[in-house]
């Protein structure tokens, strides 16, 4: 059932209240009354009327103050207020308009004029209500769509990062720990970048670009990558080419992320003292993203099993990093790394390689292949 429009009549004269109420009830309105300003505000709190007919001269709080209070509040500022008054001075009407009065009726009130004004203002209020509801629904829909877009963007970013990890594994697929290694490198580097105060957009770019640091290893022969002992000088010269190869693979892109990955691939083996490769850059001439990725890469290499070594302890690895401060590594990067030591160890634990799961996965593959071969022979 449709709600009847509600009218509030405020006057300290009971006869006026009864007279105006009698004029409005036949029009199908719900009519409430109040005998002073304070009571009017109480009634408004309860029923939130569609139109208020407000006397000016009342004891205590006059009509001007009532109107001003109603127009100050978001919930009541759109309720049309008709000032019912015997005051005809221009200054009184200007004052009424200044406090938010929407219309005027002169006492004694003419029934026809009263009904016409109220009917018109009820329609105005209905329009206000409609627009307010529409705006609220529109804002809710915008909020919902925005949340959906954020969720979709989050899923897209997650998928993009996973794609980067998977593609970069091609360069290091001989290493069983590759997937976790790439995740650790990217999260170490992002954490250090954040600690150094880089903008969050830059931190995220490093998170996505750092996994591509060793993509050039795809051009290095397996006998060098998997050699269980120390490389001889000729082999080491070949191994060092992976930085330049990675940069060549990534060069020429218009995408900022790939350009950053190219910088990281080329410079993450440069050293603060200039003794690194492939360009022998020194100090701040080494791009910051390369300096950050360098410490992430070395820490992960120290604490991971490699064909040529067993993993070092955390304590020994930390000692080596500290000894490299100002030599291998940018001192500011080293300081940032150790300032978030607990976070670094949390990342290491989160992305550790599960040897048992890997072994079980291989066994399952072998069993499946054996079943397939048996089926073919049969």
N, C-alpha and C positions, 0 to 999 in steps of 0.2 A: 504494500500500500504506500502511495506517495506521501511524503511528509508535508504537512501543511506549513506554509511560511509563518515564521514567528515574529511578532511585533512586540517591542518593549516600549511602554509609555511611562515617562518619568515626569511627575508633577507633584508639588506639595499641596495642591488643592484637590481634595477628593472628588469634588464635583467635576472638575476637568477630566480626571482619570476615568470616571464613570461615563462621561459624555463621549470621549474619544473611543473608549472601548466599545460602546454601543454602536458607534459609526462603523467600526471595523469588523466586528464579529460576523455580520451578515455576509461579508466578502469571503468568509471561509478561513480567516486567519486565526492562529493561536495568539491570543493577546495576554501579555503579562504586564504587571504594573509595579512601580516603585515610587515611594513618596519623598525620596531625597537622593542625593548623589551617592552616598555610601551604600544605600540599599540597591541602587541601580547597578553598581559595580559587582555586588554580590550576586544579583540575578544574572548578570552577563556571564559570570563564571559558571553558572549552572546550565543555562539554556542556549547561550551563544545566539542571540536573535539575528534575524535577517535585516531588520530596520529598527532604529531607535528614534522615538519621538521625545525630544528632550527640552524640558523647560529651562529657562536661564536663571531666574531669580528664585533660589531655594536656600533654606537655612543650612549652615555648615558648608558643604561643598556645592558651589554653583555649577551651572551647566558648562561654563567655559572649562573649568578644571576637570569635570567628568570627561568631556570630549577630548581634552589634551591627554588624559591618562589612557583612554581607549585607543587613541591613534598612535601612542608610543609602543604598544604591544603588537607583536607580529600576529597573534591569534585574533585580535579584534580590530586592527587598523583598517580593514576593508569593509567593516559594517557601516552602511550609510547612516549618517546622523542628520536628522531634521531638527533644527532649532525652532521650537514653538515659543514665540515671545511677543510681548506687547512693545518691545523696544524697537523704535524705528530709526534711531540715530545711525548715521553711516559708520561712525567709529565703532559702534557695538557690532555691527555686521562684519566689519573688517576684522575685528578681534575674533569673532566667531570663526571666520574663514581661516585665520591664522592658526587656530587650534584644531582645525580639521573638519569643521562642520561642512556638510555636503549640500544642504538646502535649508530653506526657511519657510515657516508658516506663521502668519500673523494672527494673534488672538484678537477677537474671538474667531475660532477656527470655522471655516466654511466646509461643510460636509463634502461637497463635490470636489473641491480643491484637495482636501485631505485624502480622499480616496484615490484621486488621480496621481498625487505625488507618491503615495505609498505603493500603489500598483506599479508605477514606473521604477521606483527604487528597489522593489522586490525583484524585478527583472534584472536590474543592474547587479544586485547581490548574487542572483543565480548565475549570472555570467561570470562574476568574479570567482565564485565557487567552482564553476566548470573549468575556468582557466587555471585555477590553483591546483585542482585535481589533475588536470591534463599535464601541467608542469611537473607535478610530483611523479606522475606515471612516466613522463618522459625522462626525468632525472633518474628514476629507478631503472628504466630500460637502458639508459646510457651507462649507468653504473654496472649493470649486468653484462652489457656488451663489452665494456672496458675490461671487466674481470675475465670474460671469455677470451678477449684478445691477449691479455697478460698470460693467461694459462696456455693459449696456443703458442705465444711467443716463447714461453718457457719450454714447452715441449719441442718446439723447433730448435731452440738453442741446445737443448739436451741431445736431440737427434744429430745436430750439426757437430757437437763435440764428440759424440760417439763415432760419427763418420770419420772425423779427423783421426781419432785413435785407431780406428780399423784400417784406414788407408796408410797411416804411418807405420803400422805393424809390418807392411810389405817390405819396408827398408830393413827391418830388424827381426824378420820372422823366424830366424834360426834360434833366437833367444827365447826360451820358454816363458820368461818373465816379462816379455815385451809389453803386454797390455797394461799390467799394473805399473810397470816402469814409466810408461808415458803419462799415466794418470798422476803418479807421484810427482814427476817433474813439473807438470802443468800446475798442480795445486801448490807445490812448494814455491814456485816462481810467483804465482798470483798472491800468495800469502805475504811474501817478502815485499812485493810491489805495494800491496795495501799498507803494510807497516811503514813503508817509506813515504806514505802520504800521496801516492799517485791517485788520480781521479778514478772513480769506480769503472768508468768506461774503458780506461787504459788497463786497469787490472783485469777486466774481463777479456780484453783483446790479448793480453799476455797469456791468460789461461787457455785461450784457443790457439794461439800461435806457438807457444812453447813446445807442444808435442811434436812439431815438425822440425825440431832442432837438428835431428840426425837423419833427415830424409835422404841426404846424400850418400848414406851407407849402402843404398841400393846399388851404387856403382863400384863398391869395393868387393874384391873377390872373397869368397867364403874361406879360403885357406888362410887369409889374413884375419878376417873377423873372428874365426873360430880357433885360431891358433892357441893352444893351451899354455904356451910360454911367452916370454918377452919377444917382441918383434925386433928383427934386425934393422939396421939403419935404412936399407932399401924398402923393406916392408913398412916401416914407420912413415917414410915419405909418401908411400901410396895411401896409407891410412889417413894421413893428414889432408888428403885431397877431398875427403868427404864433405868438409865444410864448404869448399868452393863448388863442389858438385851440387850440394843442396841448394846453394844460392842460385845456381844456374837453372835448376829445376823450377824454382819458385819465381824467377825474375819475369818482369814484363806484365805482371798482373795489375789491373785497375782496382782491385779490391784492397782496401787498407789492411785487412787482416793478413792477406797473403804477402803484402809488402813487408809487414812487420815480421812475419815468419821468415822471409828471406833474410832480413837483417839479423835475426836470431841465429839462423842456420850458419850464416857467414861469420858471426862474431862471438859465438859462445865459447870458443876455444882461445880467444885473445886473453892476455893476462895484463893485470894492472901495471906491471913493471915493464911491459913491452916485449916479453919473451914468448908470447903466445903465437898462434898461427890462425889463418894463413897470411895475414897482412902485417903482423908485428905491431899492431896498434897499442898505444900506451895511454893509461889514465883515462881522462874524460873523453878522449877521442874515440873510445870504445862506446858504442851506443848503450844506454842504460839497460834496455831490454836484454842485450847480450850479456852485460855484467851480472844481471839478476839470474838469468838462466844458467850462467856458468856455475854459480855456487849450488844451484839446485841440482844440476847435472853431476857435479863432482860428489856432492853428498850422497846422491843415490848410487853412484858408481862405487863409492867407498863401502857403503852398507849392503851392497848386493853381490850375489855370487856371479862371477864371470868365468869364461873358459880358462883364463890365466890366473885366477885367484879365488880364494874363499872370502866371504864378506868380513869386513872389519867390524869391531864392536862400535857401539855408539860413542863411547868415550874416546876411543882412538880416532874415530872419524872427526869428532868435534875438535880434537887436538890438532889434527892436520888442517882443518879449516881455519882455526885460530892462527896457526903458524903461517898460513897463506895470506893473512890480512896485510894489505899494503904491498904484497908481492904478486901472488896469483889473483887475489880478489880486491875489489874496491872496498876500502875500509868501511864506508857507510853501508854497503850491502851486507858485509859480515856482521856489523852491529845490528842491523835490522833482523838478520837471520837469527841471531842469538837472543834478541829481544822477544822473539815468538817461539822459543825453543819448545815449549809444551805443545803449541799448535803444530809445529813441524813433526814432532813425534806422533801426534794424533793422526796426521795425514799418513805417515809411514805405516802405522798400524792398520788404518782403514783400508789402505790399498796394498796390503802385503800379499805376496804370492802364495796361493794355497797349493802346496805341492801334492797333498793327498788328493784334492779334487782334480788336479791336472792329471795325476796318475790314473785315477779311476776313469776319467774321461777318455784317456788313451786306450785303456783296457776295453772300454765299451766300443770304441771305434774298431779295435782289432777283432773283437767278438763279432761285430756286425759284418765286417769284411769277410771273416772266416765263414759265417753263415751264408753270405752271398756266394762265395766260391763253392761251397758245398752244394748249394742249390744248382749252380751252373753245371757242376760235374754230374749231378744226378740227371 
